[in-house]
Amino acid sequence: MQSVKLQFDQKDDYRIKEAFKTLRSNIEFSGSDIRVIAITSCTPNEGKSSVAMEVAKSFAEAGSRTILIDADMRKSVLVGRYKTGAVRKGLSQTLIGRTTLEDAICETNLDNLYMIFAGPVAPNPSELLGDALFGEILEKLKKVFDYIIVDTPPLGSVIDAAVVAKRCNGTIIVVENNAVSYRFVQKVKEQLDKTESRILGVVLNKVNLNSKGYYGHYGRYYGKYYGQYYGNYGAENKEGGEEAKPESKDETRTETKTDSRSEIKADKKIPQNAVQPDKTISRINAIDELDELDELDEIDELDLDILDEEA
């Protein structure tokens, strides 16, 4: 077994992490029999390889033993994108019998995540992926791993993805926002339907969350209410070196109760002839012609006498 170290260029935004967690949960809810998943797109550069990597990483972070297979033997980008260095053995060498499956598997620096890279470019990738040996490889991996993610070439360009999807439990289509027409996506779907592959769903990729459209409003909404909270979560106070904790509602209520008690104690010390600063003022303002509170009792008695006479 080989060992590689994956390097990611930048830290994922919290919205991206939540999106892939949602995608992972949707796959899990699709059924316990969905374990081998093919990921394809309509055209190149739609981000299918990045989605495949993030989905595999999300399953691994959740504790599932996951392996990512790079089946794009025509134009693989995973080795160069994640700077893994030289990989000696890959999928193409395994399918032609030059190496064993155990030697082609790579253990990564992420827990529970393993990979099989594409290997050298093969002249006949469609025939190799359609061979019975590839199906045997998937069956062997299913005995060891919980989830198998297969990154395939764009189905709108070559037929390799349809060949792979026939041996998988489900397929995910990655579509770039405002880059592919509706009819083109329908043709890709029809091609997958011919292989009787189950389409799990579509991932809309490269969405501008800062735009004025629907998805832009969605991103700004959650960025406003969740981004500010999680952005300060775990932050350290520069002066004291302690964690900056947001003021809780319970603390606010406690302070309010303490203040009210102190006001009650202070009211007891106020002379009886003095004007009270709370309810007394409201009663005096309601009756402008009265200067003393004792006259209120006389008015009540007078009103009762008038009512008795009318009765």
DANOR-V668738 format. One record per residue. N is the residue number from 1. SS is DSSP state (H for helix, E for strand, - for the rest). NEAR is the number of other ideal C-beta (glycine too) atoms within 8 Angstrom. Layout:
BEGIN
N:SS:NEAR
N:SS:NEAR
END
This chain:
BEGIN
1:-:7
2:E:11
3:E:7
4:-:12
5:-:8
6:-:11
7:-:7
8:-:7
9:-:3
10:-:4
11:-:4
12:-:8
13:-:6
14:H:9
15:H:11
16:H:9
17:H:9
18:H:8
19:H:8
20:H:12
21:H:9
22:H:8
23:H:11
24:H:12
25:H:8
26:H:10
27:H:12
28:H:7
29:H:6
30:-:8
31:-:5
32:-:3
33:-:5
34:-:13
35:-:9
36:E:13
37:E:17
38:E:14
39:E:15
40:E:15
41:E:15
42:-:12
43:-:12
44:-:7
45:-:5
46:-:15
47:-:11
48:H:13
49:H:12
50:H:8
51:H:13
52:H:13
53:H:12
54:H:11
55:H:16
56:H:14
57:H:11
58:H:12
59:H:14
60:H:14
61:H:9
62:-:7
63:-:5
64:-:9
65:-:10
66:E:15
67:E:15
68:E:14
69:E:11
70:E:15
71:-:13
72:-:13
73:-:15
74:-:9
75:-:6
76:-:10
77:-:8
78:H:15
79:H:10
80:H:6
81:H:8
82:-:10
83:-:7
84:-:12
85:-:6
86:-:3
87:-:12
88:-:4
89:-:11
90:-:13
91:H:14
92:H:14
93:H:12
94:H:16
95:H:13
96:-:8
97:-:4
98:-:6
99:-:7
100:-:6
101:H:9
102:H:6
103:H:9
104:H:16
105:-:12
106:E:14
107:E:8
108:-:11
109:-:5
110:-:9
111:-:5
112:-:10
113:E:13
114:E:12
115:E:13
116:E:13
117:-:14
118:-:13
119:-:13
120:-:6
121:-:7
122:-:11
123:-:4
124:-:6
125:H:12
126:H:10
127:H:7
128:H:13
129:H:13
130:H:7
131:-:9
132:H:5
133:H:7
134:H:13
135:H:9
136:H:8
137:H:11
138:H:12
139:H:8
140:H:9
141:H:11
142:H:10
143:-:5
144:-:6
145:-:10
146:-:7
147:E:13
148:E:13
149:E:14
150:E:13
151:E:14
152:-:14
153:-:13
154:-:13
155:-:17
156:-:9
157:-:7
158:-:9
159:-:8
160:H:16
161:H:15
162:H:13
163:H:12
164:H:14
165:H:14
166:-:9
167:-:9
168:-:13
169:-:8
170:E:14
171:E:15
172:E:15
173:E:16
174:E:14
175:E:14
176:E:13
177:-:10
178:-:3
179:-:8
180:-:9
181:-:5
182:H:5
183:H:6
184:H:11
185:H:13
186:H:8
187:H:9
188:H:13
189:H:10
190:H:8
191:H:11
192:H:15
193:H:9
194:H:7
195:-:10
196:-:5
197:-:13
198:-:7
199:E:12
200:E:11
201:E:7
202:E:9
203:E:10
204:E:7
205:E:11
206:-:8
207:-:8
208:-:9
209:-:11
210:-:6
211:-:7
212:-:4
213:-:7
214:H:5
215:H:12
216:H:12
217:H:9
218:H:9
219:H:12
220:H:10
221:H:8
222:H:10
223:H:10
224:H:8
225:H:8
226:H:9
227:H:11
228:H:8
229:H:9
230:H:8
231:H:6
232:H:9
233:-:6
234:-:5
235:-:7
236:E:8
237:-:9
238:-:4
239:-:4
240:-:4
241:-:6
242:-:6
243:E:7
244:-:8
245:-:5
246:-:6
247:-:5
248:-:7
249:H:5
250:H:6
251:H:8
252:H:9
253:H:8
254:H:8
255:H:8
256:H:8
257:H:8
258:H:8
259:H:8
260:H:8
261:H:8
262:H:8
263:H:8
264:H:8
265:H:8
266:H:8
267:H:9
268:H:6
269:-:5
270:-:8
271:-:4
272:-:4
273:-:3
274:-:6
275:-:6
276:-:9
277:-:5
278:-:7
279:H:6
280:H:10
281:H:10
282:H:8
283:H:10
284:H:10
285:H:7
286:H:5
287:-:8
288:-:4
289:-:3
290:-:9
291:-:3
292:-:5
293:-:8
294:-:6
295:H:9
296:H:10
297:H:7
298:H:8
299:H:8
300:H:8
301:H:8
302:H:8
303:H:8
304:H:8
305:H:8
306:H:8
307:H:8
308:H:7
309:H:6
310:H:5
311:-:4
END
